[in-house]
Amino acid sequence: MGVYDQVKTAFQDIIAPELHAIRGDIRVLDHRIVGLDQKIDSLRNELVSEIRRLDTRIDGVDRELRTAIDLRERLAALEARRPA
């Protein structure tokens, strides 16, 4: 058997099975990455939903605060017009 055949046999006996195992590991990692992507997307959607909810709440508080300030200004104007 020549050197070429020995190298070829060594490659087939040693390296090829390792490459096959590595391909399997890569497939497993690909599946895990897909799973993590799905989890990240889910968490992102939850976060966006929570941000929108808080934004709506802040808008409500802002309206209430503006109403309170407006009422306070009107009350102050009425008190200023009232004779002492």
N, C-alpha and C positions, 0 to 999 in steps of 0.2 A: 504494500500500500504506500502511495506517494505522500508527500508532505501535504499536498492539496487535499487529498482524501482524509488525512488525519485531522487537518484543521476543520474540514467540513463535518466530519463525524463528531469532533469535540464541540463544534458549534451546535450541532443538532442535539447532542446529549446533555450539554451543560447550559448553554445560553438560551436556546429555544424554549425550554420549559420555564426558565426564569422570565423570559419575555411574556410568555403566556400568563404566568402568575401576575406579572406587573399589569398586564391588560385587564385582568380580573379586578385587581385593586383599583385601577383607574375607573372601571365601571361602577364599583361600589362608591368611590368618591364622587363620581358624577351624580349618582342617585342621592347621596347625602347633600350635595350642593343644591340640587333641585329642591329637596326638602327644606333646606335652610332658606332658599329664595322664597318659597311659599310662606314660611314662617315670617320672614322679614316683610313680605307684602302684606300679610295679615296684620302684623304689628303696626305697619305704616298706616294701613286703613283705619285701625283703631285709634291711632294717634291723631290722624286728620279729623276723625269724627269727634274726638274729645276736644280738639282745638276749636272746631266749629261750635260745639256746645258751649265752651267757655266764651267764645267770641259773642255768641248770642246773649249769654248771661251778662257779659260786660256791657253790651249795648243797652240792655234793660236797666242796669244800674246807672249808666250814663244818662238815660232818659229821666229816670227818677231823680237823679242829682240835679239835672238841669231844671226840672220842674220845681224842686225844692228851692233852688237858687232864685228862680223867677218869682215864686211865691214870697220868698223872703224880701226880694227887692220891692215887690208890690206893697207888702206890709210896711216896709220902711218908708215908702213914699206916702202911704196913707197916714202913718204916724207923724210924718213931717208936716202934713197939711192940717192936722188936727190942732186946734188951739190949745195952748198949754194951760 
